[in-house]
Every structure is written in C-alpha cells, then in structure tokens.
Amino acid sequence: MHPNQHAAQRQRVLAHVADTDVGGFFDLLSAPQLLDRVEALQPPFRKRVYTPTETLAMFMTQALSEDGSCRAVVNAAAVRRALDGDEPLATNTSAYCQARTRLPLPMITTLAREAAGLVAKAAPGWWLWQGRRVRLVDGATVTLSDTPQNQAKYPQPASQKAGLGFPIARLVALVCLATGAVLDAALGPCAGKGSDEQTLLRELLDSLQSGEILLGDAFYATYFLLCELVRGGVDGLFEQHGARKRSTDFRLGERLGARDHLIVPSKPKKRPDWMSPEEYAQAPATLKVREFQAGGKIMVTTLLCPKATPKSMLKVLYRQRRHVELDLRNLETTLGMEHLRCKTPAMALKELWVYLLAYNLIRLLMAQAAVVADQIPRQLSFKHVVQMWGCVLQCGGTHDSVCIHALLVLMAQPRVGRRAGRIEPRALKRRLKSDPLLTKPRKIAQEEVREHGHPKKQR
C-alpha cells in the first residue's frame, strides 16, 4: 500500500474508533470502568467497594471464565487492588454476592440492547440485503442449577425422575444477520402454557421495525404471526410448516412461475388459547402470501413480487438463516452460556443477560475490526476475537488509539470461509470416559455408598 494511502486509512480508522467509543469497550471488558451511558442506568447507592459498575464488570468476567465461581472473581479483584497499592479487599464472597443481588436487571438488559442497537444501526449499506436489514429468529435451551427455586420456575423434563435432572429453560433470540448482534431475547420454561417459541417470539415483535425482514424455520410460519408482521410493515420468510407443506398444491392460486404461486389462506376458525377474543376479532379474515419451492424446501413469504424478489434470490437469502444457529452456538459453547450457575430464577435471568451483554460487546468489536479490514463481520472468527480479548484482559487493557487500531488489525486477520450448505455428522469421534450415570437421587446414592462402599469398576 502506498504510504499516503496507508496514512489516510489509518486516520479514517482512528476517527471511526473515536466515534464509536471502542476504547470504552476495552475498558468495559478489562477493567471496572464501563461505558458512560451505564452511569445513567445505575441506581442510587451508598459508597461501597462493590459499586454497580464494578459489580457488573466482575459479574461479566465471572460468567465468561472457565472457573465461573464467585471466589475466583473476588480473589482476582483482591489481587488487583493489592498490586495497585489500594486498600486491601477481603476475599470473603458475601459482599460481592449481595452486590450482585442488588444489581438491577434493567441496567443490564438496557445496556445489552443498546450495544446491539449500536452495532446494527452503524452497519454500512453494503452489509445489508438489497438495502434492507434482515433479522434472524431461533430458539435454544439452557440448563440451570438444580435448586428448588429453579425447578419451580423452569421444571426439568417430565421424562426424568425427580432429583436426576436439571431445570431447563427455553430461549428465543432475535439476531441481526449483518453483524450477529442479539437485538433482544426472551426466556421461559420448556413445559406448560406459553412455553413454545411462538409465545416467546411475540414478546420480541416490538423490537422489529418497519422495512425489516424476518427469517425463521418452520416453527414460525403461522397465520397470526404473518398477520402481525404485515401489520408492522415487516416481511417474513420461513420454511413452510410440515402440516401445511403436505397439503400444498401449486396448481391452485395465482401462478407466478414453476412451483411458485400466491395464495389467500383464511383465518383459522378456532381461536388460539393465547389470543384474546378482541385480538382474534381484529385479525384479518384473509391474508395473501407467497409459496414457492426452492432447494428442496417449500417456503412461505410475504415478499410477493417475483420480479423484485425472484425465488432464486430468496433461496440464497434463506440459506443465511443458518447463521443464527452458529450465533447461539457461540453463546452456549464458546462463551459457556449452556448452563447458568446462579441458584435462583431472578439471578439466573441476570446471568443470561450478562452473557448477552458480553456477546454484543464482542460483536461491537468485531464490527470495528471488519470496518478496518473492509470485510463483513460474518467473515471474522468469533472465537479468535474472544481469545484476543482474553489476552487484552490479562494485559490490563489500553486507552491508546494506535494500540486499539493494531488490535483491530490482528482481530481481522483470520477469515471464516463461506460454507453455505455445509453438512457435518452430529457425532463424536473421540470416545468419552465410561463413567456410570447417576440413576437415583444424589442423597440416596450417598447413603448407599456409606453403607456398602463404592461399587467395583466394571472392566
């Protein structure tokens, strides 16, 4: 690169970094200081060692650490204060645990949503699809610590005996396709009324804005959801539900092309249990949608014009839905959100949003690195950026804009291949240790060991 071009690019990057407060992001993940907007969200508090911002920073570090214990994060804070020459901090975890309890949930959720909005709104036009913002929706499950409070709120599967399972909760997330940021999320039980993904998605519809496109799998292709999207000016593209797929007849309706037509389904005669009579009466009697077959799938969409959106283009767009599964895997596996450690439902919900906050801040940094490298964020490695952040955390962070630029360049170096349609078996090659499974409540098993000793290993 010519020296003048290099200098111009460097000035452009430094200006972009200053505008988006990347330095504040490094401070957030590496030190007790948080973004300035967090100060306005924290509640009034007495002068304590564990202020709300200090507690949130420690909570985030605890959630993302492999140890995950309160003891480890308190020990780290005590060592840091001792090395800085500050007043010694007791290593008892009681004060920190009480500070976590006082930490207001709206402070965490607001910051997580604002971080995601900052990433999504700043996306350049060439990151979008046909100039439109695309949102992805999908669900996942997380397990919680086996406590009576968690079992009451998020009961374990009915197929498991009492004392042998873990509380399980269902998560539905709304994700930005361009940047991977989680715009909003809802958590609920996996059993009982209102435990399905449709119910949780309805809690997130206000996060969608007119002109956006929503991609989802066959769980979401329902009449009333499509009506809600059309009413809000949002287009939807989903795989057709299995029951409807079996009765699809492309000889009916208005033909648009080979296996491509417009149909006008009627409102279901039976009102769903979740819908009030007033809401049911306000739903339109009919709805025009488009059905087409592409890539071996039957799709349903509210994008009706075959010239503006040919089915070949929609087929390519729907392939991008797989990114939401990778994003949820990054949350659950890479960051460790698969199991929430907190002992009560209220604290588990805080822990969930702490994970989402850290995830969105990492996505914010990936967006900055993508701007530096003139790439889309999806081509950068999430795992690599997390590892780089860990190194920055160990080094104490940085405020120097030149150092931040160098770090962004390093984060943008590895590229993730565009592996559309990739298929891998869901199987492990490495054999796991053949430890026996716990098939009875732990207390009963402990009593049997006391009475009879440990059973001999089976060879």
matplotlib code that plots the C-alpha trace (Angstrom):
import matplotlib.pyplot as plt

x = [0.0, 1.3, 2.4, -0.2, -3.0, -1.8, -1.9, -5.3, -6.7, -5.2, -6.8, -10.1, -9.9, -8.9, -11.7, -14.2, -12.8, -13.3, -16.8, -17.9, -16.0, -14.1, -11.8, -14.8, -15.5, -12.0, -12.4, -15.7, -14.2, -10.8, -11.4, -14.1, -14.9, -18.0, -19.4, -20.6, -24.2, -24.2, -23.7, -27.1, -28.7, -27.2, -29.5, -28.6, -26.1, -24.0, -20.3, -19.2, -16.3, -18.7, -20.4, -23.0, -20.5, -17.7, -20.2, -21.3, -17.8, -16.9, -20.2, -19.3, -15.8, -17.2, -19.7, -17.1, -14.4, -13.9, -13.9, -17.1, -17.0, -17.6, -14.4, -12.3, -13.5, -13.3, -9.7, -8.8, -10.2, -8.3, -5.0, -5.6, -6.2, -3.1, -0.9, -2.3, -1.5, -5.1, -6.8, -6.8, -10.0, -11.3, -11.6, -14.9, -17.6, -20.5, -20.3, -19.9, -22.9, -25.0, -23.9, -24.9, -28.4, -28.7, -27.7, -30.8, -31.9, -33.0, -29.5, -28.1, -30.9, -30.8, -27.1, -27.2, -30.0, -28.2, -24.9, -26.7, -28.6, -25.3, -23.8, -26.8, -27.6, -24.0, -23.8, -22.8, -25.2, -23.2, -23.6, -27.4, -29.5, -30.9, -30.6, -32.8, -32.0, -32.6, -33.3, -33.0, -35.0, -34.4, -34.7, -32.4, -32.4, -30.2, -30.0, -29.9, -28.5, -30.6, -32.3, -35.9, -36.5, -35.2, -37.2, -40.4, -39.8, -38.2, -39.1, -36.9, -38.3, -41.2, -39.4, -36.7, -37.1, -37.1, -33.5, -31.9, -32.4, -31.7, -34.1, -34.3, -35.4, -36.2, -34.5, -35.7, -33.3, -33.7, -30.3, -29.0, -27.9, -25.3, -23.5, -24.6, -25.6, -28.5, -31.1, -33.5, -34.2, -36.9, -36.7, -39.4, -39.9, -39.9, -43.2, -46.6, -48.7, -46.7, -43.6, -43.3, -41.1, -44.1, -45.1, -41.6, -41.3, -44.5, -42.7, -40.0, -42.1, -41.8, -38.1, -38.8, -39.0, -40.9, -39.0, -37.0, -37.1, -37.5, -36.1, -37.1, -37.6, -40.9, -41.9, -42.8, -44.8, -48.2, -51.1, -51.3, -47.5, -47.6, -50.5, -48.6, -45.6, -47.6, -49.4, -46.0, -44.5, -42.1, -41.7, -41.2, -39.5, -40.0, -39.9, -43.4, -44.8, -45.0, -48.8, -49.3, -46.4, -48.2, -51.3, -49.5, -50.8, -49.1, -52.0, -54.1, -53.9, -52.2, -49.3, -46.1, -43.7, -42.7, -43.7, -44.3, -47.7, -49.8, -52.5, -55.0, -55.5, -58.4, -58.2, -58.4, -61.8, -60.6, -59.2, -55.8, -55.7, -53.1, -55.2, -58.0, -61.4, -60.7, -57.3, -58.9, -61.7, -59.1, -57.1, -57.8, -60.1, -57.7, -54.0, -52.2, -48.9, -46.5, -45.5, -42.6, -40.3, -36.5, -33.6, -35.8, -37.8, -41.3, -41.1, -43.8, -43.2, -44.8, -42.4, -45.0, -43.3, -41.5, -39.6, -38.2, -37.6, -37.3, -37.3, -33.6, -32.7, -34.9, -33.4, -29.9, -31.3, -32.9, -29.6, -28.3, -30.7, -28.1, -26.1, -28.5, -27.7, -24.0, -24.6, -26.5, -23.7, -21.2, -23.3, -23.7, -20.4, -17.8, -19.0, -20.3, -24.0, -25.2, -25.5, -26.4, -24.8, -27.0, -29.2, -32.5, -34.5, -34.0, -30.2, -30.2, -32.0, -29.4, -26.7, -28.3, -28.3, -24.8, -23.8, -25.8, -24.1, -20.7, -21.6, -22.9, -19.8, -17.6, -19.8, -19.3, -15.6, -15.9, -17.8, -15.0, -12.4, -14.5, -14.5, -10.7, -10.4, -13.1, -14.9, -18.3, -18.4, -19.6, -16.2, -14.3, -13.8, -15.8, -13.6, -10.5, -11.8, -12.8, -9.2, -7.8, -10.0, -8.7, -5.1, -6.1, -7.8, -4.6, -2.5, -4.8, -6.5, -5.5, -6.6, -4.2, -6.0, -2.9, -2.8, -6.5, -6.0, -3.3, -5.5, -8.4, -6.0, -5.0, -8.6, -9.5, -6.7, -8.3, -11.1, -14.0, -14.9, -18.3, -19.5, -23.1, -24.8, -22.1, -23.1, -21.4, -22.5, -23.5, -21.3, -18.1, -15.0, -13.3, -14.8, -15.9, -14.9, -17.4, -18.4, -21.7, -24.7, -26.4, -29.8, -31.1, -31.3, -27.8, -28.8, -29.9, -26.7, -24.6, -26.3, -25.8, -22.0, -21.8, -23.5, -21.9, -18.9, -18.3, -19.1, -16.3, -15.4, -16.7, -14.0]
y = [0.0, 3.5, 5.4, 8.2, 5.6, 3.9, 7.2, 8.1, 4.7, 5.0, 8.4, 7.1, 4.1, 6.3, 8.7, 5.7, 4.3, 7.6, 8.0, 4.5, 4.5, 1.3, 2.3, 2.3, -1.3, -2.4, -0.7, -2.5, -5.9, -5.4, -3.0, -1.8, 1.3, 1.0, 3.0, 6.5, 5.6, 2.9, 5.6, 7.0, 3.5, 2.6, 3.1, 5.4, 3.6, 4.2, 4.3, 0.7, -1.4, -3.1, -0.3, -1.3, -0.7, -2.6, -5.5, -5.7, -5.8, -8.6, -10.4, -10.4, -11.6, -14.4, -15.5, -15.8, -17.5, -21.3, -21.4, -19.4, -19.2, -16.1, -17.0, -16.7, -13.3, -11.9, -13.2, -11.6, -8.3, -8.5, -9.3, -6.4, -3.9, -5.2, -4.8, -1.3, -0.3, 0.2, -0.7, -4.5, -6.3, -9.2, -12.4, -13.3, -13.6, -12.4, -8.7, -9.5, -11.9, -9.3, -6.7, -9.0, -9.4, -5.6, -5.2, -4.0, -6.2, -3.2, -1.8, -5.0, -5.5, -1.9, -1.9, -5.2, -3.9, -0.6, -2.3, -4.5, -1.4, 0.5, -2.4, -2.9, 0.7, 1.5, -1.3, 0.1, -0.3, -3.0, -5.2, -5.3, -7.4, -5.3, -2.3, -3.9, -5.1, -8.8, -10.3, -13.9, -15.8, -19.1, -20.9, -22.8, -24.3, -23.7, -25.6, -24.1, -25.1, -27.8, -25.9, -25.9, -22.3, -23.0, -26.3, -24.4, -21.8, -23.9, -27.6, -30.4, -32.7, -34.8, -37.9, -37.6, -38.8, -36.2, -35.4, -36.7, -33.8, -30.1, -27.2, -26.3, -23.0, -22.1, -19.1, -17.3, -14.7, -12.0, -11.7, -9.2, -11.0, -8.4, -8.2, -11.2, -9.0, -10.2, -7.5, -8.9, -12.2, -13.9, -16.7, -19.1, -22.6, -25.6, -27.1, -25.7, -23.0, -20.3, -22.4, -22.6, -20.5, -18.7, -17.3, -16.1, -14.5, -12.5, -10.8, -9.6, -8.3, -4.7, -4.9, -5.3, -2.1, -1.4, -2.3, -5.2, -8.9, -11.7, -15.2, -18.3, -22.0, -23.9, -23.3, -19.7, -20.0, -19.4, -17.3, -15.0, -14.3, -13.4, -11.1, -9.4, -8.9, -7.4, -5.1, -3.8, -3.4, -6.3, -9.0, -12.6, -15.6, -19.0, -22.7, -24.0, -25.9, -29.6, -29.9, -27.2, -28.5, -31.8, -30.1, -27.5, -27.6, -25.3, -25.8, -23.5, -19.8, -17.2, -18.8, -16.8, -19.5, -23.0, -24.1, -20.5, -19.1, -16.6, -18.0, -16.4, -18.5, -17.8, -17.0, -20.2, -20.8, -21.9, -19.1, -20.0, -20.1, -17.4, -14.9, -12.8, -12.6, -8.9, -9.8, -12.6, -10.3, -7.7, -10.2, -10.0, -12.6, -13.4, -12.9, -13.0, -14.9, -16.5, -20.1, -21.5, -24.5, -24.0, -26.0, -29.0, -26.8, -25.3, -21.7, -19.1, -15.4, -12.0, -10.9, -11.2, -9.7, -12.4, -9.7, -7.7, -10.9, -14.0, -17.3, -17.9, -14.8, -15.8, -19.2, -17.7, -15.4, -18.2, -20.1, -17.3, -18.4, -20.9, -18.1, -17.8, -21.4, -20.6, -17.5, -19.4, -22.0, -19.2, -18.1, -21.6, -23.2, -20.5, -18.2, -21.0, -19.9, -23.5, -23.9, -20.9, -21.3, -19.0, -20.6, -18.6, -17.7, -13.9, -14.3, -16.8, -14.2, -11.6, -14.1, -14.7, -11.0, -10.6, -13.2, -11.4, -8.1, -9.6, -11.2, -8.0, -6.1, -8.6, -8.3, -4.5, -5.0, -7.4, -4.8, -2.3, -4.9, -5.6, -1.9, -1.8, -4.9, -3.8, -7.1, -8.2, -9.3, -12.7, -13.5, -12.8, -15.5, -15.0, -17.5, -15.7, -12.3, -13.8, -15.2, -11.8, -10.2, -12.6, -11.5, -7.8, -8.6, -10.2, -7.2, -4.7, -3.1, 0.0, 3.6, 4.3, 4.6, 3.4, 0.3, -0.2, 0.0, -2.6, -4.9, -4.5, -5.4, -8.6, -9.5, -9.2, -11.4, -14.9, -15.4, -17.8, -19.5, -19.1, -22.7, -22.5, -25.8, -27.4, -30.8, -32.5, -35.5, -34.7, -37.4, -37.6, -39.4, -39.3, -41.8, -40.4, -42.0, -44.7, -43.3, -44.7, -42.5, -41.3, -43.1, -42.2, -39.0, -38.0, -38.2, -41.8, -42.7, -41.1, -43.2, -46.4, -45.5, -45.0, -48.3, -50.5, -48.5, -47.6, -50.3, -52.0, -50.8, -52.8, -53.9]
z = [0.0, -0.8, 2.3, 1.6, 1.3, 4.5, 6.4, 5.0, 6.0, 9.5, 10.0, 8.8, 11.2, 14.2, 13.5, 13.3, 16.5, 18.3, 17.1, 18.3, 21.6, 21.1, 23.9, 26.2, 25.1, 26.0, 29.4, 29.9, 29.4, 31.0, 34.0, 36.4, 34.2, 32.0, 29.2, 30.2, 29.5, 32.1, 34.8, 34.0, 34.4, 37.8, 40.8, 43.8, 46.1, 49.2, 48.9, 48.7, 47.5, 45.0, 43.1, 40.5, 37.7, 39.5, 40.2, 36.6, 35.3, 37.8, 37.0, 33.3, 34.0, 36.2, 33.6, 30.9, 33.0, 32.9, 36.7, 37.0, 40.8, 43.0, 44.8, 41.7, 40.6, 44.2, 44.5, 41.2, 42.4, 45.7, 43.9, 41.5, 44.4, 46.2, 43.2, 42.6, 46.2, 47.1, 50.4, 50.8, 49.9, 51.9, 50.0, 51.6, 48.8, 50.9, 50.0, 46.3, 46.2, 47.9, 45.4, 42.5, 44.1, 44.3, 40.7, 38.8, 35.8, 33.7, 33.9, 32.3, 29.7, 28.6, 28.0, 26.2, 23.8, 23.4, 22.5, 19.9, 18.5, 18.2, 16.2, 14.0, 13.2, 12.3, 9.7, 6.3, 3.4, 1.7, 4.7, 4.2, 1.9, -1.0, 1.3, 3.9, 7.4, 8.0, 11.4, 12.3, 15.0, 16.6, 19.9, 22.2, 25.6, 28.7, 31.9, 35.4, 38.7, 40.4, 43.2, 44.4, 43.2, 39.7, 39.5, 40.4, 37.7, 35.0, 35.7, 34.4, 31.6, 32.8, 31.4, 34.1, 37.7, 40.5, 41.6, 38.4, 36.0, 35.8, 35.4, 31.7, 30.1, 26.6, 25.0, 21.8, 20.4, 17.7, 15.8, 13.3, 10.1, 9.1, 12.4, 14.5, 17.5, 19.7, 19.4, 22.0, 23.8, 25.9, 28.4, 29.5, 30.7, 28.4, 29.7, 30.3, 28.7, 26.9, 26.8, 23.0, 20.7, 19.2, 22.5, 23.3, 19.9, 20.4, 23.3, 20.9, 18.0, 19.2, 18.5, 14.8, 12.7, 9.5, 6.4, 8.0, 7.0, 9.5, 8.7, 10.7, 10.5, 10.1, 13.8, 13.0, 9.7, 11.2, 10.1, 13.0, 13.1, 9.4, 10.1, 12.9, 10.6, 7.8, 10.2, 11.4, 7.9, 8.3, 5.7, 6.7, 5.0, 6.6, 5.7, 5.4, 8.4, 7.9, 8.1, 5.6, 3.4, 2.9, 1.5, -0.7, -4.3, -6.7, -9.2, -7.0, -6.5, -8.8, -10.7, -10.7, -12.1, -11.8, -8.2, -7.3, -6.6, -4.5, -2.2, 0.1, 3.3, 5.6, 9.3, 11.4, 12.7, 16.1, 18.3, 19.9, 23.7, 23.9, 21.9, 23.4, 21.7, 20.9, 19.2, 17.3, 16.0, 14.9, 12.9, 9.1, 7.7, 4.8, 4.1, 0.8, 1.0, -1.5, -1.6, -3.6, -3.8, -3.9, -2.8, -1.8, 0.6, 0.4, 1.6, 2.6, 2.5, 2.4, -0.4, -3.1, -6.2, -8.3, -10.3, -7.3, -5.3, -7.5, -5.7, -6.6, -4.7, -1.7, -1.7, -1.3, 1.5, 3.4, 3.4, 5.6, 8.4, 9.5, 11.0, 13.9, 14.9, 14.8, 16.9, 19.5, 19.5, 20.1, 23.1, 24.5, 23.8, 23.1, 25.9, 28.2, 28.5, 28.0, 31.8, 34.1, 37.5, 39.6, 42.3, 41.8, 38.7, 39.2, 39.4, 36.5, 34.3, 35.3, 34.4, 31.0, 30.2, 31.3, 28.7, 26.1, 27.1, 26.8, 23.5, 22.0, 23.1, 21.4, 18.2, 18.5, 18.4, 15.5, 13.6, 14.1, 13.0, 9.9, 9.0, 9.3, 7.0, 4.6, 5.3, 6.6, 10.3, 9.3, 7.8, 11.1, 13.7, 16.9, 18.8, 17.7, 18.9, 22.2, 22.6, 21.7, 24.3, 26.8, 26.0, 26.4, 29.7, 31.0, 29.9, 31.7, 28.6, 26.7, 26.0, 23.2, 19.9, 17.9, 20.0, 19.5, 15.8, 15.9, 17.9, 15.4, 12.6, 14.4, 15.1, 11.5, 10.1, 10.3, 7.8, 8.2, 4.9, 3.4, 3.8, 2.6, 2.6, 4.7, 6.2, 9.1, 11.1, 14.7, 16.2, 18.3, 17.1, 20.5, 23.0, 26.3, 29.6, 30.6, 33.9, 35.2, 35.1, 38.3, 38.1, 41.6, 43.7, 45.0, 48.7, 48.3, 46.3, 49.1, 51.7, 49.7, 49.4, 53.2, 53.8, 51.1, 49.8, 46.2, 43.6, 41.9, 38.4, 35.5, 33.2]

ax = plt.figure().add_subplot(projection="3d")
ax.plot(x, y, z, "-o")
ax.set_aspect("equal")
plt.show()
